[in-house]
């Protein structure tokens, strides 16, 4: 299996990881305290993917050819 190439810099990795943490925390709040399991689960999944992008240094949008600022 081919390894994914790093396509974002350090600033982009930090931004994606922090956004992932924020989305995951908001999702946990919605699931745990607001009885909004549908939206909370979606935010948790989005946050986990964002943290993955930050750790791996790989951006899904950039791999599709879409230019992102960071």
JOWO-V483899 format. One line per field, one symbol per residue. ss: DSSP state (2 for helix, 1 for strand, 0 for the rest). burial: b if it has 16 or more other C-alpha atoms within 10 Angstrom, else e. A space follows every 10 residues. Layout:
# JOWO-V483899
ss->???
burial->???
This chain:
# JOWO-V483899
ss->0000000002 2222222222 2222222222 2220002222 2222222222 2222220002 2220000000
burial->eeeeeeebee ebbbbbbbbb bbbbbbbbbb beeeeebeeb bebbbbbbbb bbbbebbbbe eeeeeeeeee
